[in-house]
Amino acid sequence: MSDHRLRHRLTLALAAAALVLVGGLIGIAAKATNNETKTVTSATPTVSTAPVDPSVAAGAHDFVQFACAQCHGLQGRGGVSPAVPALTGVAQQLTAAELRSIINHGLGESSNPTQPYMPVWGAVMSSTQVDDLVAYLRAGLPAVPTAEPTPLPQNQGTAVEGGALYIRYGCVNCHGINGLGGVPNPQSPDKTIPPLSGADFRKQFNTDEKIIAVIRSGSVIGKAPIVSMPHWGGIIPQAQLQALVAYLKTLK
């Protein structure tokens, strides 16, 4: 074979090898890019940014803040006590005026401390909060991000758990931060919601049993506009009652 023909065939072979090499490199690069894209996509969480009606969102947070969820269940699904109805499918059947009346005036058997009793919120909640809560109920109690009950600390002692329960069950709304009281109750004999700390409280409730008894039975002393403490009997488990007592005993 002549040198000319040999060089020609060698050139063609090298060209073919080069094409194969380039094709392989392109394939590797494409695969790497593909893998990188997949990795980035899987590592990026999907977060819903859908807007929530401000009044409905505020109502969802009020539903948690004022412990509605502790009796009617998260998003009003029920299941807490046979004596407390679920709100899903029920709230939409009531008019806004009827819902406002129930929130402001309470509902239940005030004379039967063994049954849960919905408190009178009219002197505690603002008209805006009531309107927002009504909007949330009539919207079907949708899930709203971060509108969730206060989480309960685990393995940190009963007093720490009791402090979280004090917020979760809405005690703070009426008895104040650190149990200092101060929420007006003009139609009641002492004109205010009593504190859960101080010498008078300790003298009247000088045993754990007395404190637990009043939490269970509530203090329903009249009808609206008097603010009434709900009956927590059948709602708060014994262990949580004891944790609440442990927290109250740490107050000033």
C-alpha positions as CSV (number, residue, x, y, z in Angstrom):
1,M,0.0,0.0,0.0
2,S,1.4,3.4,-0.9
3,D,2.3,5.9,1.7
4,H,-0.3,8.3,0.3
5,R,-3.2,5.8,0.7
6,L,-1.9,4.8,4.2
7,R,-1.9,8.4,5.4
8,H,-5.4,8.9,4.0
9,R,-6.8,5.9,5.9
10,L,-5.0,7.0,9.1
11,T,-6.5,10.4,8.8
12,L,-10.0,9.0,8.4
13,A,-9.5,6.7,11.4
14,L,-8.3,9.5,13.6
15,A,-11.2,11.7,12.5
16,A,-13.7,8.9,13.4
17,A,-12.1,8.4,16.8
18,A,-12.2,12.1,17.4
19,L,-16.0,12.1,16.6
20,V,-16.6,9.2,19.0
21,L,-14.6,10.9,21.7
22,V,-16.5,14.2,21.3
23,G,-19.8,12.4,21.2
24,G,-18.9,10.6,24.4
25,L,-17.9,13.7,26.2
26,I,-21.1,15.4,25.1
27,G,-23.1,12.5,26.5
28,I,-21.3,12.5,29.8
29,A,-21.8,16.3,30.1
30,A,-25.5,16.0,29.3
31,K,-25.9,13.2,31.9
32,A,-24.0,15.2,34.5
33,T,-26.2,18.2,33.8
34,N,-29.3,16.0,34.0
35,N,-28.2,14.6,37.3
36,E,-27.3,18.0,38.7
37,T,-30.7,19.4,37.7
38,K,-32.5,16.4,39.3
39,T,-30.5,16.9,42.5
40,V,-31.3,20.6,42.8
41,T,-35.0,20.0,42.0
42,S,-35.4,17.3,44.6
43,A,-33.6,19.4,47.3
44,T,-35.8,22.4,46.8
45,P,-38.9,22.2,49.0
46,T,-42.3,23.1,47.5
47,V,-43.8,25.9,49.6
48,S,-47.3,27.1,49.0
49,T,-47.4,30.8,48.5
50,A,-51.1,31.0,47.8
51,P,-52.5,34.0,49.6
52,V,-55.0,33.6,52.4
53,D,-57.9,36.0,53.0
54,P,-56.6,38.2,55.9
55,S,-59.8,38.0,57.8
56,V,-60.0,34.2,57.5
57,A,-56.3,33.9,58.4
58,A,-56.9,36.1,61.5
59,G,-59.9,34.0,62.5
60,A,-57.8,30.8,62.2
61,H,-55.3,32.2,64.6
62,D,-58.1,33.4,66.9
63,F,-59.5,29.9,66.8
64,V,-56.3,28.6,68.2
65,Q,-55.5,31.5,70.6
66,F,-58.8,31.3,72.3
67,A,-58.6,27.5,72.7
68,C,-61.6,26.8,70.4
69,A,-59.4,24.0,68.9
70,Q,-59.0,22.4,72.3
71,C,-62.7,21.6,72.5
72,H,-63.9,21.5,68.9
73,G,-60.7,19.9,67.5
74,L,-58.2,21.3,65.0
75,Q,-60.0,23.0,62.2
76,G,-63.2,22.2,64.0
77,R,-63.1,18.5,63.2
78,G,-64.3,17.4,66.7
79,G,-63.2,14.3,68.4
80,V,-62.2,15.9,71.7
81,S,-65.4,15.2,73.7
82,P,-68.8,13.7,72.8
83,A,-70.4,16.7,74.5
84,V,-68.7,19.2,72.1
85,P,-69.8,19.1,68.4
86,A,-67.5,19.3,65.4
87,L,-67.9,22.5,63.5
88,T,-67.2,21.3,60.0
89,G,-70.4,21.5,58.0
90,V,-72.3,23.0,60.9
91,A,-70.8,26.5,61.1
92,Q,-71.8,27.3,57.5
93,Q,-75.5,26.5,58.3
94,L,-75.6,29.3,60.9
95,T,-75.9,32.9,60.0
96,A,-73.1,35.3,60.9
97,A,-75.4,36.9,63.5
98,E,-76.0,33.5,65.1
99,L,-72.3,32.7,65.3
100,R,-71.5,36.0,66.8
101,S,-74.2,35.5,69.5
102,I,-72.8,32.1,70.4
103,I,-69.2,33.4,70.7
104,N,-70.3,36.5,72.7
105,H,-72.7,34.7,75.0
106,G,-71.3,31.2,75.4
107,L,-73.2,27.9,75.0
108,G,-73.8,24.8,77.0
109,E,-75.2,23.7,80.4
110,S,-73.8,26.3,82.8
111,S,-75.4,24.5,85.8
112,N,-73.7,21.1,85.0
113,P,-70.0,21.3,85.8
114,T,-69.4,17.8,84.6
115,Q,-70.1,18.8,81.0
116,P,-68.0,21.2,78.9
117,Y,-69.3,24.7,78.8
118,M,-68.3,27.3,76.1
119,P,-67.2,30.5,77.8
120,V,-68.7,34.0,77.4
121,W,-66.1,35.7,75.1
122,G,-68.0,39.0,74.6
123,A,-66.1,41.0,77.1
124,V,-62.7,39.5,76.2
125,M,-62.6,39.3,72.4
126,S,-62.8,42.5,70.3
127,S,-65.5,42.9,67.7
128,T,-62.8,42.6,65.0
129,Q,-61.6,39.3,66.4
130,V,-65.2,38.0,66.6
131,D,-65.8,39.1,63.0
132,D,-62.6,37.3,61.9
133,L,-63.5,34.2,63.7
134,V,-67.0,34.2,62.1
135,A,-65.3,34.7,58.7
136,Y,-63.1,31.6,59.4
137,L,-66.0,29.5,60.5
138,R,-68.1,30.4,57.5
139,A,-65.2,29.8,55.1
140,G,-65.2,26.1,56.2
141,L,-62.3,26.3,58.8
142,P,-59.5,25.9,56.2
143,A,-55.9,25.0,57.1
144,V,-53.9,28.2,57.6
145,P,-50.1,28.0,57.9
146,T,-48.8,28.5,61.5
147,A,-52.3,28.6,63.0
148,E,-51.5,25.7,65.4
149,P,-51.7,25.1,69.1
150,T,-48.7,25.8,71.2
151,P,-46.4,22.7,71.1
152,L,-45.9,20.9,74.4
153,P,-42.3,20.5,75.7
154,Q,-41.4,16.9,76.3
155,N,-39.2,15.6,79.2
156,Q,-38.6,19.1,80.6
157,G,-40.7,18.8,83.8
158,T,-44.3,19.3,84.6
159,A,-44.1,23.0,85.3
160,V,-42.6,23.7,81.9
161,E,-45.4,21.6,80.3
162,G,-48.0,23.4,82.4
163,G,-46.7,26.8,81.2
164,A,-47.3,25.7,77.6
165,L,-50.8,24.3,78.5
166,Y,-51.6,27.7,80.1
167,I,-51.3,29.2,76.7
168,R,-52.8,26.3,74.7
169,Y,-56.0,26.3,76.8
170,G,-56.3,30.0,76.5
171,C,-55.9,30.7,80.3
172,V,-53.6,33.6,79.4
173,N,-56.4,35.4,77.6
174,C,-58.3,36.0,80.8
175,H,-55.9,35.5,83.7
176,G,-53.0,37.3,82.0
177,I,-49.4,36.6,81.5
178,N,-47.8,35.0,84.6
179,G,-51.3,34.7,86.1
180,L,-51.3,38.4,87.0
181,G,-55.0,38.9,86.0
182,G,-56.2,42.4,85.1
183,V,-58.8,41.5,82.4
184,P,-61.9,43.6,83.2
185,N,-65.2,41.7,84.1
186,P,-67.4,44.7,85.0
187,Q,-70.6,42.8,85.8
188,S,-68.9,40.3,88.2
189,P,-68.8,40.9,91.9
190,D,-65.1,41.8,92.0
191,K,-65.2,43.7,88.6
192,T,-62.3,41.8,87.2
193,I,-61.1,38.3,86.3
194,P,-59.1,37.2,89.3
195,P,-55.3,36.6,89.1
196,L,-53.9,33.1,89.6
197,S,-51.1,34.3,91.8
198,G,-50.6,36.2,94.9
199,A,-51.5,35.7,98.6
200,D,-55.3,35.8,98.1
201,F,-55.2,33.0,95.4
202,R,-52.8,30.9,97.5
203,K,-55.0,31.3,100.6
204,Q,-58.2,30.3,98.8
205,F,-56.7,27.5,96.7
206,N,-54.2,26.1,99.2
207,T,-54.1,22.5,97.8
208,D,-53.6,21.0,94.4
209,E,-57.0,19.3,94.7
210,K,-58.8,22.7,95.1
211,I,-57.1,24.1,92.0
212,I,-57.9,21.1,89.9
213,A,-61.5,21.2,91.1
214,V,-62.1,24.8,90.0
215,I,-60.4,24.1,86.6
216,R,-62.7,21.1,86.0
217,S,-65.9,22.8,87.2
218,G,-65.1,26.3,85.9
219,S,-66.7,29.4,87.4
220,V,-69.9,30.1,85.5
221,I,-71.4,32.8,87.8
222,G,-73.9,34.3,85.4
223,K,-74.9,35.1,81.9
224,A,-73.3,37.5,79.4
225,P,-71.9,40.1,79.7
226,I,-70.3,38.5,82.7
227,V,-67.1,36.6,81.5
228,S,-67.3,33.0,82.7
229,M,-64.6,30.4,83.0
230,P,-65.5,27.3,81.0
231,H,-66.0,23.9,82.5
232,W,-62.9,22.0,81.5
233,G,-64.2,18.7,82.9
234,G,-64.0,16.0,80.2
235,I,-61.6,18.1,78.2
236,I,-58.3,18.4,80.1
237,P,-56.7,15.0,81.0
238,Q,-55.6,14.5,84.7
239,A,-51.9,14.6,83.8
240,Q,-52.3,17.9,82.1
241,L,-54.3,19.3,85.1
242,Q,-51.4,18.3,87.4
243,A,-49.0,20.0,85.0
244,L,-51.1,23.2,85.1
245,V,-51.1,23.2,88.9
246,A,-47.3,22.7,88.9
247,Y,-47.0,25.8,86.7
248,L,-49.3,27.9,88.8
249,K,-47.3,27.1,91.9
250,T,-44.3,28.6,90.3
251,L,-45.9,32.1,89.9
252,K,-45.3,35.1,92.0
